[in-house]
Amino acid sequence: MSPVLLALDTSTLTLSLALVERQGEDVRAVEHVVVPPPDKQSEALPGVVGDLLQRHGLKLKDLEGLAVGLGPGSFTGLRIGLATVKALAYATGLKVAGASSLAAVALEGPEGVPLFCLAVARKDDLYLGAYRRTGHAVEALEPETAMSPEEVARRMAAEPRAVALGPALADYRGALEKHGVAPHRLLSGPAFPSAVEVGRLARLPEAYSQQALFALEPHYVRASEPERNPKFPPLPGPVPTARLKED
């Protein structure tokens, strides 16, 4: 068997986990496991990982590395996914890479048009990642951000070739149509970022680095509710830098 990567995404309430086989630039899913709510990711993840590896006669030490979706998305979900990956890597010395969860969504969109990939940030607040897909690669058109459905609609009006897709459409399709987005510009899927596409995007480092592992962080885009509460100002610390690094 070619080198196999274990990839996961926990940026939504749906856990996506996959074994991904890589042959040069070719990537294929060995198996893709989806665990939807109401199962809790923190409870399901360890057992699902063990069962997936066992079904294919693999142990962690047999893997090429680990890949994890960095969001943006659920704060709790992102912490669970990254904590799991860091723990596994720390225990085994496996290489780790992160990838944008919205970029993974873009890999399932059509080619040649701007893709507005949407996920829920909080009530009436959506994460937006603007991408263009070419084959099995995506190009970021601008930094990922958060905005209201009305603002997303205005952005789409200014970019008439753009289409929207992603997890947020399950709840916000009607709101976007209300603000003037034509129904045919709101695609039907995907409902969650796929771990297969996270594995496709991930670029593993040349060697395991404990320093790089500890530095890997979720891409939150905006502050959490506790951080936004003026009664609890953030603790002093280093100035945040870009969370996703390109090779």
PEDA-V781908 format. One record per residue. N is the residue number from 1. NEAR is the number of other C-alpha atoms within 12 Angstrom. Layout:
# PEDA-V781908
n = <N	N>
near = <NEAR	NEAR>
This chain:
# PEDA-V781908
n = <1	2	3	4	5	6	7	8	9	10	11	12	13	14	15	16	17	18	19	20	21	22	23	24	25	26	27	28	29	30	31	32	33	34	35	36	37	38	39	40	41	42	43	44	45	46	47	48	49	50	51	52	53	54	55	56	57	58	59	60	61	62	63	64	65	66	67	68	69	70	71	72	73	74	75	76	77	78	79	80	81	82	83	84	85	86	87	88	89	90	91	92	93	94	95	96	97	98	99	100	101	102	103	104	105	106	107	108	109	110	111	112	113	114	115	116	117	118	119	120	121	122	123	124	125	126	127	128	129	130	131	132	133	134	135	136	137	138	139	140	141	142	143	144	145	146	147	148	149	150	151	152	153	154	155	156	157	158	159	160	161	162	163	164	165	166	167	168	169	170	171	172	173	174	175	176	177	178	179	180	181	182	183	184	185	186	187	188	189	190	191	192	193	194	195	196	197	198	199	200	201	202	203	204	205	206	207	208	209	210	211	212	213	214	215	216	217	218	219	220	221	222	223	224	225	226	227	228	229	230	231	232	233	234	235	236	237	238	239	240	241	242	243	244	245	246	247>
near = <17	18	24	36	46	52	53	58	53	46	47	46	32	33	40	42	46	41	46	39	29	27	16	12	15	18	25	26	27	27	26	29	30	29	29	19	18	13	15	22	35	26	18	27	34	23	18	27	36	21	21	28	29	15	15	20	14	22	23	30	22	23	30	36	39	51	49	56	56	48	50	50	47	38	30	25	35	36	30	34	46	40	28	33	41	34	23	29	33	25	16	22	23	33	39	45	45	47	45	54	55	54	51	52	50	49	42	37	39	30	21	19	24	33	41	48	54	51	52	39	33	24	17	21	25	40	44	48	43	39	37	33	26	19	17	27	27	33	27	26	21	16	22	31	31	31	25	26	36	24	23	41	34	20	27	30	21	15	19	20	22	33	40	51	46	42	39	44	33	22	23	33	34	19	26	34	24	16	21	24	31	22	21	17	30	34	29	23	27	32	33	47	48	47	51	42	44	50	48	46	43	41	29	33	22	14	18	23	21	20	14	24	31	20	20	32	34	41	38	37	33	26	22	20	19	14	15	12	11	9	9	11	14	16	9	7	8	7	9	16	15	18	25	31	22	16	12>
